[in-house]
Amino acid sequence: MKGGLMKGLIAGMLIGGSAATIFGVMNWQTERKWNQKAKQTGSWISDRADEIVKKL
């Protein structure tokens, strides 16, 4: 009984840890994509602003 309980606890910790790691990696990748999009949008706006200023 005691050995089964320990195995269950260890298996639960491993599964929980794996799930938390996967969730963290997915969030990190999503965050990175959003940051890249923000940089692209910012540079696009900056380029357009430069073009408008040059025309004036």
Buried (B, 14 or more C-beta within 10 A) or exposed (E): EEEEEEEEEEEEEEEEEEEEEEEEEEEEEEEEEEEEEEEEEEEEEEEEEEEEEEEE
